[in-house]
Amino acid sequence: MTFNQNAIAALALALAACGKSDKADQPSKSGVEQGGGATGGSDIATKKDPIKAPSRGPERAVYSLVDNRLSAHLLRSGGLVLAGGSAGFAKYTRFGNLEKIRQKTWELRQTEAEVKVARVNGKSARVDVPVTADELRGNPVIRVRVRAAAAQAFSVRVNGNKDVNAQLTEGWQTVELTPPAGQLREGENELLFFAGNAGLTVEWIQVGGTAPTGTPATFYDPATKELILPDGGGMAWYAMVPERARVSGDLSDGACEVTVRATAEDGAGADGKLVGLGSAVDLAALAGKAARIELTASGCAEARLTKAALVVPGEEPKPKRGEPPKYVVLFVMDSLRADRVRPWNAAARPDVPVFDKLAETSAVFLQHYVQGNESRVSHASLWSSLYPIKHSMIGAAEKLALSWTTVDEVAKAAGKYTAGATANGYVDPGRWGFGTAWDAYSNHIHDELGLRADDILEKGLKFVGGKQEPWFLYLGTVDTHVSWRAKEPWLSKYDPGYSGRFKDVFSGGDAGKAASGAVSLTEREIQHVRAIYDSNVSYQDEVLGKLVTKLEEAGIWDKTMLIVTADHGDEQWEEGRVGHGQSSRDMLVHVPLLVRYPPMVGAAKITEGSELIDVVPTIADALGVQMDAEWQGQSLLPLSWGAGGGYPRMSMSSMYEDSHGARIGHWKVRISGGSGLKVYDLGRDADEMKNIAADPSAHIGARLVLDPLWLLRSYNKEWKKSQWGNAANVTARFAQDLGE
């Protein structure tokens, strides 16, 4: 060997041994994983032409696995991988009230030296991850691909147990932390990381698995719109299984196979394989259940899957589009709980013959949530089609900003005479910003007028009676809002013979004292107060009937669009509280929504979730008014005909942004800030009395809701359902707009 050869060899050895340079341990750039996660030792077949499955007849996709890829969980080497640089990392993060905190713990969608990362703003950061029994086999290791600006201590605390410690060096590295057996558990796990210095950047976190993922967790090719599944790796979604659903998708390489394994909330399962073009795996046996749907590739180095979706038989329904309504009535019954109105709960006590009759020719939205749990916040969302985090009418002194386009302006843009009458003191244009385009408006509290529903109806009809021009009328009644005053003949029917201290009225003062604990009620008194409330449900139904009769007598009923809803409900001692503004329980945030206008609105009971922010876009759509660019809701007209339906949507409510509740189908979660997870199966526990978050039977149902809830919360100010869809079932634009 010559001198030059010896020098070159020595230099090569020195460079190979150097471990402190960033470049020496640089993570690979974005690109395709080459066999990442392979089981090892298996022969990978060469590419071959795909077979084509026989036609199954017309079918439509109701949940695109491709479009919902940011909800998917990445599986590599038998472990769960959290891609730090992906917008989907949001579903593992937890944070509190963004109106109050200075910054989130995690800064998402960051790039460092061409590597996509998540950055830790402080010295600690948390993720909440769902772990399966498969990932717990052996003694699972937690691996973190991290870059440190300097040598420092690093540790993880698993589910509140003793810290597991390690040491970081300067630069990029993959650190392994092995918790003692039993600390990681099946279901939700809290991983709290601590560092000596602020500002760590994380490329990925891996829980379990036989080996580090080794390369960035690439899972989608935007050029070809393909999901990328490496040999032995895959993706998993938590989804509801529709009736007659199948998992379908196309593999252009006939050597590739994708195993589908679906595990339902009750442990039932379904499995099969996707091969070639047009194949499908039947999930019909799991219909109506939440399920973890896992896709794993084999047979080739990299399976590329297109058109992956949950599909159901049949063509997409076509909405009916008749003449726009000449007249519109928006009727808001303050504090009306959905579970006390029979079209929403067949077992409800109050007689509501008008609601029952209207339901036969209307769209009845069975899972409708308000966005706040008291009048100001909820009416602001109703008026402006904005989530509370965006309209910011949360504090006691806040007004609805005049810059937002509100329901009265929509009606005015359609050429309507605009009138409103309400008994809610907050819903006032001048004091609180509820509209600037009213031709006539009366707030009966401020005008010192009658507060019964009959008084509101009389005033509203006086405003629009005899008008030759088309009109829009808002009616706001408060009979189901405390104070609750008995209405006959219904009270005598619902609770005859009572003669105690709350015989005819349960006042707001009584409610305040009961809420504070200054006054306690016997069970008999509670039952009577509930009967007073129910008497007002029936009374408002009667007034609704009077409205319909007046419109029929005027010959304009068939030209009128009627929307009936509420701004919130009330608790009535189910968990010791009475009134509203104190939680996100269903009796507070689940309210009726009925929309009737047969030329444009289908008559159906709709189980997909809807929200109060959807009402104004629905009115605008019916009237042919252009949607405002800032609105976050979307028109419900297509859904009333089944178009865009077939998969449950998430409904979400906020309590002053301090806590949130969200529901998909019969699964609901409530969470305070970023902690205190509560999970309920409303099919078995409609009053949310038993938190089953720790129950293994709830893990799949909980994650079904948690994934879209935290995606929505993370991007809540930017979210527009007309562009991104519902968080539980997004459009292709969602991931595209976030750069993925």
Protein Blocks (a to p, Z undefined) as FASTA:
>chain_A
ZZklmmmmmmmmmmmmpmkbmklmcccdedddehihiaghiacdddddddddddebjadd
fbdfklmmmmpccdeehiacddfkbmklmmmpccddfklmmbdfbdghiaeehiacdddf
blbdcddddddfklmgcjaddddddddfbdcdddddeehiacddddddedjdddddddde
hkacghjdddddddfbehiacfbdceejjbdehiacdfbdfklopacddehiacdddddd
dehiacddddfblkbccddddddfkopacddddehehiacdfklmgoiacddddddehia
bdcdehiacddeddddddddddddfbdcddddehiafklcfklomkbmbdcfklmmmmmm
cccdfbdcdfbfbfklmmmmmmnopafklnopmbfmbccdfkbccfklmmmmnopacddd
dfbfklcfklnopajkbfbdcdfklnopafbfklmmmmmmmmmgopabdcddddddfklp
ccdddddfklmmmmghiacfklmbccfklmmmmmnopaccdfklmmmmmmmmmmmmmmmm
mmmmmmmmmmmmnopmmmpccddddfbdcdehknopacehiaccfklmmccdddddfklp
ccdddfbdcdfklmmmmmmmmnopacdfkbmbdcfklmmnopaihiacdddddehhlacc
ddehjbccddehjehiacddfklmmnopaccklpmklmmmmmmmmmmmmmmmmmmmmpcf
klnopfklccfklmmmnoZZ
